[in-house]
Structure formats: structure tokens, C-alpha cells
């Protein structure tokens, strides 16, 4: 699977909003998949505790 497709799937699997994925993909497209996987957190973990 192409790295960009893998990163896009990772963002979806991690629960990022569909509207945010294109912008995030532009920002992370120059990184490799392993680096992205280490850097990002599941969306729900990042937003926990916010009101």
C-alpha cells in the first residue's frame, strides 16, 4: 500500500475528523509512515478532558 494511503488510513483509524484529513495529509505528506505513526496520537486521546 502506498505510504500516503497508509497514513490516511491511520488518521481515519485514529478517529480524526474527515474534514481535517486533507489538511493533515498536506502537513505530513513529506514524512514517512513510521515517523507519522510515532508522532500522532489517536484523536480521542488528544481531545480527552477538553470541554
N, C-alpha and C positions, 0 to 999 in steps of 0.2 A: 504494500500500500504506500502510496506517495506520502512523504512526510507532512505536507500541508493538510492532506485528508486526515492523517492520523491526529494531527494537532486539533483540527476542527472537531473530530470525534471526541477527543479528550475533553475539550471545552464543553461539549454537549453532555458527555457523561458526568462531568463535574457540576452540571446544573447551571451553567452560565446562561443568562437570558439570550434568546435568539437575536434580539435587536443589537446586542453588544458584540456578538461573534465576529461580524465583518471588521469592525474597528480593532478588536483584539487580534484578529488574524493579520491585519496590516502591521501591527506593532511587533508581533512575534515571528513574522514570516522569515526574518533573517537568522533566526536561531534554529538549532537542531532540536529534534523531538525530545531527546533525553534531557537536554538543558531546560526546555519548557516544562517537562514533567516534574523536574526538581523544583522549579521556581513557582509554579502556580499552585494554589490551594483549591479544594472544592469550594464552590461559590457559597454554599451554606455555611461552611466553616468561617469564611471571611465576614459574612454578614451576621453571624450569631451575636446576640446581645445588643444589636442596634435597634433603636426604636424610632 
